[in-house]
Amino acid sequence: MPASSAIADSDSMVPGISPAIYGEKDFRRIAALIHARTGIVLSERKKMLAYSRLAPLVRRSGLTSFGAFLDTLAGDAQAMTDVIAALTTNHTYFHREPHHFEHFAAVARPELLHRLAKGGEARIWSAGCSTGEEIWTLLMVLLGPDRAEGLKFARTGLLALASDISVNALAGARAATYPASALEALPEALRRVWCTPAPGRDEPCLLIDPAMQALVRFRELNLMGDWPMQRAFDVIFCRNVMIYFDLPTKERLIERFARQLAGGGYLYIGHSERVSGPAATLLEPVGPTIYRRKGAA
């Protein structure tokens, strides 16, 4: 993708890049596309980010402008998938926002284990699971530091769903292998029981226990699209995903989550996110950014 070395055009949004290659019209098309497909709002401040994330895709296509590249997307499902993956943020880490896991351990976990012990089912969902750190933390907390006890519950009616719109992020989650330093935030007792050294790596890495991996169903899922799940969940984690949405999109999504929860189930959202709109009549706050579905458990 060529670029002039001396761009004097005041309309240039990226230093050194001609607006004929990437201009205001291109950014507006990108913003409209990503909002329609994912609900994410790209503000004017994201012009440089959009360029830096998509420029490698444009170069790889062999085309000479963003406009020409965008013209091809309607007929190229893989290119569209690559664009969405490039523009969605997948930053997370183990044991993020510890107060959520503390509440889960103290309140939700005993309820779920009691039900499983009596032959019932427990269903949890990490929505926007990114590269898997959240679902693995959640399962480690649920199964606990006693391996024998944890494996006993792993053989019961426990189901974990982890979904994300990014196929690249899901690939990392399925691999279930992380630098050892990335797991240092976990309680040591959990890390010792549910992680093992990963062989054949240049740096020290840990592998999530295969017995735990077997519990998770990973699915590519656009939260703005149809949800194939027919049954309710007892716990839903969707954290730091909705910060990229406008208010109407947030309120519609939270209502959908609320209706996907069983009575008495828990919804955990990001530290800067709030419940508003129709969902406020379905959920009651029980902790910082923690909500319980009203109704009988």
C-alpha angles and dihedrals in degrees: 000000000000123000130191114245092217113044113174097166109121090212092068110120096190121047110252095010120109116232085232087069098038120002143154092278091054092051092049090052091049092048092049092047096050092045092051093047102038110009091243116142116218107201124205088265089066097066094103092043091053090050095048094046096047102035093084090054092050091050092048091052091059091232122131102221141034090238092058091047093050090051090063098052098084091065100036115071094181093052089050090051090050092051092051091047091050094050099044117086117233103184116139141126142203120285091008114179094008095201089073092057091044090056091044091051095046101039116013099035097060090049093050095045091049090054093046091049089057093052097264130127135256122197125192130179131199102198111197091016094174111188094349106262093122099051093045092050090048094050093046090054091046097049092040135203096302104087097195092050091045093051090050090058091042088064093055132076095301118139126181123190121193117185137177138164092229116082089194092056091047091053089057091047092051091050087060092196122125140169108273090237090060091063096051091097090065120092105270093233091059094043092051094051102040104034131066132185112275112227126224099031129132091220128038107278135175128218122213110242111271091228088060093044089056090063096062129083110199116205136178104233135167106211089210092059135063119309114220094198111113100183132065126254128228094210131023124185115193107157132170092354100101094053086085094055132085118246099262090050092048093050093049091049095048090050089052090051091049092052090048091058124091116236108284091018123139132239119198118194135176124289094252096042127094139191115245139145123037093342090068089075092052101044134055123201114245100167142349104320090343120120135184124212109242117238137057119322 
